[in-house]
Amino acid sequence: MRPVAVLVLLLPMAFSSACQKDAACPAGSEDYNGKCLPHLTASYVRCVDAKDKNLTEKIEAGATVPAAAFTTFKAAYSRSWTEDSAAALQYVKDCMTLAREEVSGKEAAAVQEVEKKTIVYIKVVERRQPAIEVEPSALTCTENGCGQITVKSTGKGELRIGRINVTGPDSDDFRVGESCANRSLGPARGPDDVDTCTVTVGFEPSGAGERSATLVIHQNLPKPDTGTRVTLTGKGTGGTPPEDHTLTVDAGPGITVTSDPAGIDCGSECSAAFTGAEVTLTASYVRGDGGGLRAERRRHLPGRPDHRPERQREPVVACTTVVVDLEREVAMREVLGWLAWLATIAAFYPLNQWLVRRKCLDHRPWFVPSLWGPVGTAAIILARPAGWRRFPS
């Protein structure tokens, strides 16, 4: 009777244990060495365990394939320091390649990123190359600033940092400190014993709305590396308003001038301030006694460009529209100024060369002053030897 009683007592415990084991892990996962792991994660862990079980010890229950891949990468990189070998990194890289083919979508992309990083560090260990890591890899900024980026030298070679710049559509809205630029960080002494420096990033939005740019850290990593990138984003709430320009109109007798946007509406001389680059002036003629229409931006446009409508011999009611592009006029004046200076140089160059020969000066050092236009002429005349010499025979 005693064996029967023991059997009766053990049967409920056996069924209870079996039910608990089935119910311990949620659907889509399985128990692997006491941890509930998704089936694909468990498959990846088995692949790594076949090579080295110590690399999977820190994988947490419920970990996704990308999370498990990153955990094993860190364990393998730590092993590379103790063994001075990239063998463990190669193990996990091979398993990542198999796992990436099993997953899809965002998980596949995330596994591929860890796989690329593993390939890089295999070369770092084998060839004793420098390596770099930045934290964080993206910054969200406010008008109070962005914070700091920590740069780590995680390789087995010296990390030499060059210039640090910001690129992108809103690069002028971000400011970067120089504390990390043009300096060297020594090789890492272990996975967690590394040299670091910090990059301070400021944010000064030029206007309201979303702002984005990319911070690029140039360093001596082997090609095809083109710099370590950190994404910068921010949102401006205000900004510097566009500059106001004053436009003055001098209308002749019988002419009424209005503007778009509104501001000018007069039959004689009047002025108004405008924000922006373009103002449309409309002149209405009520009799044909001529008259003129002149416009200027007083602060930035020297002179008064004359936009004079055609004179009417007969009394007529007509309408002429003049579009004053303020910014374009400023740009055109700058271009014309440079062209005038180049024309002056071209005109004075033959004269200056003749003076150099006339004074028997050494042609080579006096070639450059010959390109200085009238300034060069004065320099050559005052140059020693003073006076004129005969042309050499």
C-alpha positions, 0 to 999 in steps of 0.5 A: 500500500505504501508504494501506491500511496507514494505514487498517488502523491507524486502524480499531482506534483508531476502534472503540476511541474509539467503544467508550470513548465509549459506555462512559464514562457509566453507564446512565441518563446521557449525556456533556454537554460532557465531563461524565456527567450524568443525562438529566434533569440534562442536559436542565435544563443545556441549558435554562439554557445556551440563555440563558447558558452561564456559569451551568452551569460549576460543575455537577459530573459526576453531579449530580442535578437539585436539585443542578444547580438549586442550583448555577445559582441561586448562579451567577445570584445572583452575576451579579445583583451584577455586573449589578444585574439579576435576569435571570439568576435569572429564566433559571434559575427558568424552567428549574427550573419545566420540570425540576420537571415532569419529575422526581417524588417527593423530587427534585421537592420539592427542586427546588421548594424551590430554585425558591421560593428563586430567586423570593424572591431575584428580588424581593430584587434587583428591590426591594432587599429584605433576605434571611436565611440560617441555617446549619445549618437544623437542630441535633441537640443533646446534653446538652452543648449544641447549638452555634451557628447563623450568621445571614447578611444576604444581601439588598440591604436592611438585615436587622433581627432582632427577638426569637428564641424557641423553640416546640414541645412541648419548647420549655422544654428548649432555651435560646437566647442573646440575642447576635443578638436585637434588632439590625440587619445591613447589606445584603450587599456581595456573595454572599460578603461579608455581615454575620453574627451567631451564636445559641448554643443550649443543651439541658437535657432535663427527662427521658429520651427524644426532644426536639424544638422549633423556633427562630424568628428574627423579622425584617423580611422582607416578608409573608407571611414569619412568621419563619426557622425552625431545627429543634432535636432532642435526646435526654435521658438523665436529667432531674429526677425528679418531686417527692416529696410526703408524705401523712399518714393519721390513721385512727380506731379499728377502721380499717385504711388502705392506699394504691395505690401501696404505702406506707401500711398502718396502723390509726392515724396514719402517713405515706409519701412518694409520687412523682406526682400521685395516691394512692388510699387504701382504708379497711377498717372492722372495727366501727361505732364511727366514725372518720375518715380525713384526708389531707394533703400537708404541704409544699404543702397547708395544712390537713388536708382531711377525707375522713370515711367515713359512720359505721356503726351496726352492726358491719360489714366494708366498704371505702371508697376515697378518691382524693387528687389532690394537684395538683388540690387545689393548683390549686383552692386557688389558684383559690379564693384569687383568687376570694376576693380578687376578692370582697374588692375587690367588697365594699370598692369601694362603701365606698372610693368613698363615702370618696372623696366624703366627703373631697371627693377628686378622683374620677379619681386616686382611682378606682384605689385604690378597687379595692385593697380594704382597702388602698385604704380605708387609703390613702383615709383617710390621704390629704390633706386629712385629716379629713372634709368635708361633701358638696358642695352 
